[in-house]
Amino acid sequence: MTSWLSTLKTDTPEEGYELAVKLARVAVKLTQPDAEVRDQLRPEYAEDSDALIAASQVVATHFATVAAANDHWRDKS
């Protein structure tokens, strides 16, 4: 796999959130590399509120990590 993550630094919280979502998506792809299997599983979790909440929790954890790496986007001037 080629390197795609050179930094956790982002310019804005919105970019940080987008990075958090990407981190979660990449983790799923690495955990289940077969796209066909992921596509078959999607309908099962798409209507499972517990699975969707769990996915949101994963993104929130990644976002907390990105926010910390960006010192919560505070201006240090």
Distance bins in CASP14 RR format, pairs under 12 A and 6 or more apart:
PFRMAT RR
TARGET T0000
AUTHOR 0000-0000-0000
RMODE 2
METHOD distances of the structure
MODEL  1
1 26 0 0 0 0 1 0 0 0 0 0 0
1 29 0 0 0 0 1 0 0 0 0 0 0
1 30 1 0 0 1 0 0 0 0 0 0 0
1 33 0 0 0 0 1 0 0 0 0 0 0
2 26 0 0 0 0 0 1 0 0 0 0 0
3 26 0 0 0 0 0 1 0 0 0 0 0
4 19 0 0 0 0 0 1 0 0 0 0 0
4 22 0 0 0 0 1 0 0 0 0 0 0
4 23 0 0 0 0 0 1 0 0 0 0 0
4 25 0 0 0 0 0 1 0 0 0 0 0
4 26 1 0 0 1 0 0 0 0 0 0 0
4 29 0 0 0 0 0 1 0 0 0 0 0
4 30 0 0 0 0 0 1 0 0 0 0 0
5 19 0 0 0 0 1 0 0 0 0 0 0
5 20 0 0 0 0 0 1 0 0 0 0 0
5 22 0 0 0 0 1 0 0 0 0 0 0
5 23 1 0 0 1 0 0 0 0 0 0 0
5 26 0 0 0 0 1 0 0 0 0 0 0
5 27 0 0 0 0 0 1 0 0 0 0 0
5 30 0 0 0 0 0 1 0 0 0 0 0
5 62 0 0 0 0 0 1 0 0 0 0 0
5 65 0 0 0 0 0 1 0 0 0 0 0
5 66 0 0 0 0 0 1 0 0 0 0 0
5 69 0 0 0 0 0 1 0 0 0 0 0
6 19 0 0 0 0 0 1 0 0 0 0 0
7 15 0 0 0 0 0 1 0 0 0 0 0
7 16 0 0 0 0 0 1 0 0 0 0 0
7 19 0 0 0 0 1 0 0 0 0 0 0
7 66 0 0 0 0 1 0 0 0 0 0 0
7 69 0 0 0 0 1 0 0 0 0 0 0
7 70 0 0 0 0 1 0 0 0 0 0 0
8 15 0 0 0 0 0 1 0 0 0 0 0
8 16 0 0 0 0 1 0 0 0 0 0 0
8 19 1 0 0 1 0 0 0 0 0 0 0
8 20 0 0 0 0 1 0 0 0 0 0 0
8 22 0 0 0 0 0 1 0 0 0 0 0
8 23 0 0 0 0 1 0 0 0 0 0 0
8 62 0 0 0 0 1 0 0 0 0 0 0
8 63 0 0 0 0 0 1 0 0 0 0 0
8 64 0 0 0 0 0 1 0 0 0 0 0
8 65 1 0 0 1 0 0 0 0 0 0 0
8 66 1 0 1 0 0 0 0 0 0 0 0
8 67 0 0 0 0 1 0 0 0 0 0 0
8 68 0 0 0 0 1 0 0 0 0 0 0
8 69 1 1 0 0 0 0 0 0 0 0 0
8 70 1 0 0 1 0 0 0 0 0 0 0
8 71 0 0 0 0 0 1 0 0 0 0 0
9 15 0 0 0 0 1 0 0 0 0 0 0
9 16 0 0 0 0 1 0 0 0 0 0 0
9 19 0 0 0 0 1 0 0 0 0 0 0
9 66 0 0 0 0 1 0 0 0 0 0 0
9 67 0 0 0 0 0 1 0 0 0 0 0
9 68 0 0 0 0 0 1 0 0 0 0 0
9 69 1 0 0 1 0 0 0 0 0 0 0
9 70 1 0 1 0 0 0 0 0 0 0 0
9 71 0 0 0 0 1 0 0 0 0 0 0
9 73 0 0 0 0 0 1 0 0 0 0 0
10 16 1 0 1 0 0 0 0 0 0 0 0
10 17 0 0 0 0 1 0 0 0 0 0 0
10 18 1 0 0 1 0 0 0 0 0 0 0
10 19 1 0 1 0 0 0 0 0 0 0 0
10 20 0 0 0 0 1 0 0 0 0 0 0
10 22 0 0 0 0 0 1 0 0 0 0 0
10 23 0 0 0 0 0 1 0 0 0 0 0
10 63 0 0 0 0 0 1 0 0 0 0 0
10 65 0 0 0 0 0 1 0 0 0 0 0
10 66 1 0 0 1 0 0 0 0 0 0 0
10 67 0 0 0 0 1 0 0 0 0 0 0
10 69 0 0 0 0 1 0 0 0 0 0 0
10 70 1 0 1 0 0 0 0 0 0 0 0
10 71 0 0 0 0 0 1 0 0 0 0 0
10 72 0 0 0 0 0 1 0 0 0 0 0
10 73 0 0 0 0 1 0 0 0 0 0 0
11 18 0 0 0 0 0 1 0 0 0 0 0
11 19 0 0 0 0 0 1 0 0 0 0 0
11 66 0 0 0 0 0 1 0 0 0 0 0
11 70 0 0 0 0 1 0 0 0 0 0 0
11 73 0 0 0 0 1 0 0 0 0 0 0
12 18 0 0 0 0 1 0 0 0 0 0 0
12 19 0 0 0 0 0 1 0 0 0 0 0
12 66 0 0 0 0 0 1 0 0 0 0 0
12 67 0 0 0 0 0 1 0 0 0 0 0
12 70 0 0 0 0 1 0 0 0 0 0 0
12 72 0 0 0 0 0 1 0 0 0 0 0
12 73 1 0 0 1 0 0 0 0 0 0 0
13 19 0 0 0 0 0 1 0 0 0 0 0
13 20 0 0 0 0 0 1 0 0 0 0 0
13 63 0 0 0 0 1 0 0 0 0 0 0
13 64 0 0 0 0 0 1 0 0 0 0 0
13 66 0 0 0 0 1 0 0 0 0 0 0
13 67 1 0 0 1 0 0 0 0 0 0 0
13 70 0 0 0 0 1 0 0 0 0 0 0
13 71 0 0 0 0 0 1 0 0 0 0 0
13 72 0 0 0 0 1 0 0 0 0 0 0
13 73 1 0 1 0 0 0 0 0 0 0 0
13 74 0 0 0 0 0 1 0 0 0 0 0
14 20 0 0 0 0 0 1 0 0 0 0 0
14 21 0 0 0 0 0 1 0 0 0 0 0
14 63 0 0 0 0 0 1 0 0 0 0 0
14 66 0 0 0 0 0 1 0 0 0 0 0
14 67 0 0 0 0 0 1 0 0 0 0 0
14 70 0 0 0 0 0 1 0 0 0 0 0
14 73 0 0 0 0 1 0 0 0 0 0 0
15 21 0 0 0 0 0 1 0 0 0 0 0
15 22 0 0 0 0 0 1 0 0 0 0 0
15 63 0 0 0 0 0 1 0 0 0 0 0
15 66 0 0 0 0 1 0 0 0 0 0 0
15 67 0 0 0 0 0 1 0 0 0 0 0
15 70 0 0 0 0 1 0 0 0 0 0 0
15 73 0 0 0 0 1 0 0 0 0 0 0
16 22 0 0 0 0 1 0 0 0 0 0 0
16 23 0 0 0 0 1 0 0 0 0 0 0
16 59 0 0 0 0 0 1 0 0 0 0 0
16 62 0 0 0 0 1 0 0 0 0 0 0
16 63 1 0 0 1 0 0 0 0 0 0 0
16 64 0 0 0 0 0 1 0 0 0 0 0
16 65 0 0 0 0 1 0 0 0 0 0 0
16 66 1 0 1 0 0 0 0 0 0 0 0
16 67 1 0 0 1 0 0 0 0 0 0 0
16 68 0 0 0 0 0 1 0 0 0 0 0
16 69 0 0 0 0 1 0 0 0 0 0 0
16 70 1 0 0 1 0 0 0 0 0 0 0
16 72 0 0 0 0 0 1 0 0 0 0 0
16 73 0 0 0 0 1 0 0 0 0 0 0
17 23 0 0 0 0 0 1 0 0 0 0 0
17 24 0 0 0 0 0 1 0 0 0 0 0
17 56 0 0 0 0 0 1 0 0 0 0 0
17 59 1 0 0 1 0 0 0 0 0 0 0
17 60 0 0 0 0 1 0 0 0 0 0 0
17 62 0 0 0 0 1 0 0 0 0 0 0
17 63 1 0 1 0 0 0 0 0 0 0 0
17 64 0 0 0 0 0 1 0 0 0 0 0
17 65 0 0 0 0 0 1 0 0 0 0 0
17 66 1 0 0 1 0 0 0 0 0 0 0
17 67 0 0 0 0 1 0 0 0 0 0 0
17 70 0 0 0 0 0 1 0 0 0 0 0
17 73 0 0 0 0 0 1 0 0 0 0 0
18 24 0 0 0 0 0 1 0 0 0 0 0
18 25 0 0 0 0 0 1 0 0 0 0 0
18 59 0 0 0 0 0 1 0 0 0 0 0
18 62 0 0 0 0 0 1 0 0 0 0 0
18 63 0 0 0 0 1 0 0 0 0 0 0
18 66 0 0 0 0 1 0 0 0 0 0 0
19 25 0 0 0 0 0 1 0 0 0 0 0
19 26 0 0 0 0 0 1 0 0 0 0 0
19 59 0 0 0 0 0 1 0 0 0 0 0
19 62 1 0 0 1 0 0 0 0 0 0 0
19 63 0 0 0 0 1 0 0 0 0 0 0
19 65 0 0 0 0 1 0 0 0 0 0 0
19 66 1 0 1 0 0 0 0 0 0 0 0
19 67 0 0 0 0 0 1 0 0 0 0 0
19 69 0 0 0 0 1 0 0 0 0 0 0
19 70 0 0 0 0 1 0 0 0 0 0 0
20 26 0 0 0 0 0 1 0 0 0 0 0
20 27 0 0 0 0 0 1 0 0 0 0 0
20 55 0 0 0 0 0 1 0 0 0 0 0
20 56 0 0 0 0 0 1 0 0 0 0 0
20 57 0 0 0 0 0 1 0 0 0 0 0
20 58 0 0 0 0 1 0 0 0 0 0 0
20 59 1 0 1 0 0 0 0 0 0 0 0
20 60 1 0 0 1 0 0 0 0 0 0 0
20 61 0 0 0 0 1 0 0 0 0 0 0
20 62 1 1 0 0 0 0 0 0 0 0 0
20 63 1 1 0 0 0 0 0 0 0 0 0
20 64 0 0 0 0 1 0 0 0 0 0 0
20 65 1 0 0 1 0 0 0 0 0 0 0
20 66 1 0 1 0 0 0 0 0 0 0 0
20 67 0 0 0 0 1 0 0 0 0 0 0
20 68 0 0 0 0 0 1 0 0 0 0 0
20 69 0 0 0 0 0 1 0 0 0 0 0
20 70 0 0 0 0 0 1 0 0 0 0 0
21 27 0 0 0 0 0 1 0 0 0 0 0
21 28 0 0 0 0 0 1 0 0 0 0 0
21 55 0 0 0 0 1 0 0 0 0 0 0
21 56 0 0 0 0 0 1 0 0 0 0 0
21 58 0 0 0 0 1 0 0 0 0 0 0
21 59 1 0 1 0 0 0 0 0 0 0 0
21 60 0 0 0 0 0 1 0 0 0 0 0
21 61 0 0 0 0 0 1 0 0 0 0 0
21 62 1 0 0 1 0 0 0 0 0 0 0
21 63 0 0 0 0 1 0 0 0 0 0 0
21 66 0 0 0 0 0 1 0 0 0 0 0
22 28 0 0 0 0 0 1 0 0 0 0 0
22 29 0 0 0 0 0 1 0 0 0 0 0
22 58 0 0 0 0 0 1 0 0 0 0 0
22 59 0 0 0 0 1 0 0 0 0 0 0
22 62 0 0 0 0 1 0 0 0 0 0 0
22 63 0 0 0 0 0 1 0 0 0 0 0
22 66 0 0 0 0 0 1 0 0 0 0 0
23 29 0 0 0 0 0 1 0 0 0 0 0
23 30 0 0 0 0 0 1 0 0 0 0 0
23 58 0 0 0 0 1 0 0 0 0 0 0
23 59 0 0 0 0 1 0 0 0 0 0 0
23 60 0 0 0 0 0 1 0 0 0 0 0
23 61 0 0 0 0 1 0 0 0 0 0 0
23 62 1 0 1 0 0 0 0 0 0 0 0
23 63 0 0 0 0 1 0 0 0 0 0 0
23 64 0 0 0 0 0 1 0 0 0 0 0
23 65 0 0 0 0 1 0 0 0 0 0 0
23 66 1 0 0 1 0 0 0 0 0 0 0
23 69 0 0 0 0 0 1 0 0 0 0 0
24 30 0 0 0 0 0 1 0 0 0 0 0
24 31 0 0 0 0 0 1 0 0 0 0 0
24 54 0 0 0 0 0 1 0 0 0 0 0
24 55 1 0 0 1 0 0 0 0 0 0 0
24 56 0 0 0 0 1 0 0 0 0 0 0
24 57 0 0 0 0 1 0 0 0 0 0 0
24 58 1 0 1 0 0 0 0 0 0 0 0
24 59 1 0 1 0 0 0 0 0 0 0 0
24 60 0 0 0 0 1 0 0 0 0 0 0
24 61 0 0 0 0 1 0 0 0 0 0 0
24 62 1 0 1 0 0 0 0 0 0 0 0
24 63 0 0 0 0 1 0 0 0 0 0 0
24 65 0 0 0 0 0 1 0 0 0 0 0
24 66 0 0 0 0 0 1 0 0 0 0 0
25 31 0 0 0 0 0 1 0 0 0 0 0
25 32 0 0 0 0 0 1 0 0 0 0 0
25 38 0 0 0 0 0 1 0 0 0 0 0
25 55 0 0 0 0 1 0 0 0 0 0 0
25 58 0 0 0 0 1 0 0 0 0 0 0
25 59 0 0 0 0 1 0 0 0 0 0 0
25 62 0 0 0 0 0 1 0 0 0 0 0
26 32 0 0 0 0 0 1 0 0 0 0 0
26 33 0 0 0 0 0 1 0 0 0 0 0
26 58 0 0 0 0 0 1 0 0 0 0 0
26 59 0 0 0 0 0 1 0 0 0 0 0
26 62 0 0 0 0 1 0 0 0 0 0 0
27 33 0 0 0 0 0 1 0 0 0 0 0
27 55 0 0 0 0 0 1 0 0 0 0 0
27 58 1 0 0 1 0 0 0 0 0 0 0
27 59 0 0 0 0 0 1 0 0 0 0 0
27 61 0 0 0 0 0 1 0 0 0 0 0
27 62 0 0 0 0 1 0 0 0 0 0 0
28 34 0 0 0 0 0 1 0 0 0 0 0
28 35 0 0 0 0 0 1 0 0 0 0 0
28 37 0 0 0 0 0 1 0 0 0 0 0
28 38 1 0 0 1 0 0 0 0 0 0 0
28 39 0 0 0 0 0 1 0 0 0 0 0
28 41 0 0 0 0 1 0 0 0 0 0 0
28 42 0 0 0 0 0 1 0 0 0 0 0
28 45 0 0 0 0 0 1 0 0 0 0 0
28 51 0 0 0 0 0 1 0 0 0 0 0
28 54 0 0 0 0 0 1 0 0 0 0 0
28 55 0 0 0 0 1 0 0 0 0 0 0
28 58 0 0 0 0 1 0 0 0 0 0 0
28 59 0 0 0 0 0 1 0 0 0 0 0
28 62 0 0 0 0 0 1 0 0 0 0 0
29 35 0 0 0 0 1 0 0 0 0 0 0
29 37 0 0 0 0 0 1 0 0 0 0 0
29 38 1 0 0 1 0 0 0 0 0 0 0
30 38 0 0 0 0 0 1 0 0 0 0 0
31 37 0 0 0 0 0 1 0 0 0 0 0
31 38 0 0 0 0 1 0 0 0 0 0 0
31 41 0 0 0 0 0 1 0 0 0 0 0
31 58 0 0 0 0 0 1 0 0 0 0 0
32 38 1 0 1 0 0 0 0 0 0 0 0
32 39 0 0 0 0 0 1 0 0 0 0 0
32 40 0 0 0 0 0 1 0 0 0 0 0
32 41 1 0 0 1 0 0 0 0 0 0 0
32 42 0 0 0 0 0 1 0 0 0 0 0
32 45 0 0 0 0 0 1 0 0 0 0 0
34 40 0 0 0 0 1 0 0 0 0 0 0
34 41 0 0 0 0 1 0 0 0 0 0 0
35 41 0 0 0 0 0 1 0 0 0 0 0
35 42 0 0 0 0 0 1 0 0 0 0 0
36 42 0 0 0 0 0 1 0 0 0 0 0
37 44 0 0 0 0 0 1 0 0 0 0 0
38 44 0 0 0 0 0 1 0 0 0 0 0
38 45 0 0 0 0 0 1 0 0 0 0 0
38 46 0 0 0 0 0 1 0 0 0 0 0
39 45 0 0 0 0 0 1 0 0 0 0 0
39 46 0 0 0 0 0 1 0 0 0 0 0
40 46 0 0 0 0 0 1 0 0 0 0 0
41 48 0 0 0 0 0 1 0 0 0 0 0
41 51 0 0 0 0 1 0 0 0 0 0 0
42 48 0 0 0 0 0 1 0 0 0 0 0
42 51 0 0 0 0 0 1 0 0 0 0 0
42 52 0 0 0 0 0 1 0 0 0 0 0
42 55 0 0 0 0 0 1 0 0 0 0 0
43 51 0 0 0 0 0 1 0 0 0 0 0
44 50 0 0 0 0 0 1 0 0 0 0 0
44 51 1 0 0 1 0 0 0 0 0 0 0
44 52 0 0 0 0 0 1 0 0 0 0 0
45 51 1 1 0 0 0 0 0 0 0 0 0
45 52 1 0 0 1 0 0 0 0 0 0 0
45 53 0 0 0 0 0 1 0 0 0 0 0
45 54 0 0 0 0 1 0 0 0 0 0 0
45 55 1 0 0 1 0 0 0 0 0 0 0
46 52 1 0 0 1 0 0 0 0 0 0 0
46 55 0 0 0 0 0 1 0 0 0 0 0
48 54 0 0 0 0 1 0 0 0 0 0 0
48 55 0 0 0 0 1 0 0 0 0 0 0
49 55 0 0 0 0 0 1 0 0 0 0 0
49 56 0 0 0 0 0 1 0 0 0 0 0
50 56 0 0 0 0 0 1 0 0 0 0 0
50 57 0 0 0 0 0 1 0 0 0 0 0
51 57 0 0 0 0 0 1 0 0 0 0 0
51 58 0 0 0 0 0 1 0 0 0 0 0
52 58 0 0 0 0 0 1 0 0 0 0 0
52 59 0 0 0 0 0 1 0 0 0 0 0
53 59 0 0 0 0 0 1 0 0 0 0 0
53 60 0 0 0 0 0 1 0 0 0 0 0
54 60 0 0 0 0 0 1 0 0 0 0 0
54 61 0 0 0 0 0 1 0 0 0 0 0
55 61 0 0 0 0 0 1 0 0 0 0 0
55 62 0 0 0 0 0 1 0 0 0 0 0
56 62 0 0 0 0 0 1 0 0 0 0 0
56 63 0 0 0 0 0 1 0 0 0 0 0
57 63 0 0 0 0 0 1 0 0 0 0 0
57 64 0 0 0 0 0 1 0 0 0 0 0
58 64 0 0 0 0 0 1 0 0 0 0 0
58 65 0 0 0 0 0 1 0 0 0 0 0
59 65 0 0 0 0 0 1 0 0 0 0 0
59 66 0 0 0 0 0 1 0 0 0 0 0
60 66 0 0 0 0 0 1 0 0 0 0 0
60 67 0 0 0 0 0 1 0 0 0 0 0
61 67 0 0 0 0 0 1 0 0 0 0 0
61 68 0 0 0 0 0 1 0 0 0 0 0
62 68 0 0 0 0 0 1 0 0 0 0 0
62 69 0 0 0 0 0 1 0 0 0 0 0
63 69 0 0 0 0 0 1 0 0 0 0 0
63 70 0 0 0 0 0 1 0 0 0 0 0
63 72 0 0 0 0 0 1 0 0 0 0 0
63 73 0 0 0 0 0 1 0 0 0 0 0
64 70 0 0 0 0 0 1 0 0 0 0 0
64 72 0 0 0 0 1 0 0 0 0 0 0
65 72 0 0 0 0 0 1 0 0 0 0 0
66 72 0 0 0 0 1 0 0 0 0 0 0
66 73 0 0 0 0 1 0 0 0 0 0 0
67 73 1 0 0 1 0 0 0 0 0 0 0
67 74 0 0 0 0 0 1 0 0 0 0 0
68 74 0 0 0 0 0 1 0 0 0 0 0
70 76 0 0 0 0 0 1 0 0 0 0 0
END
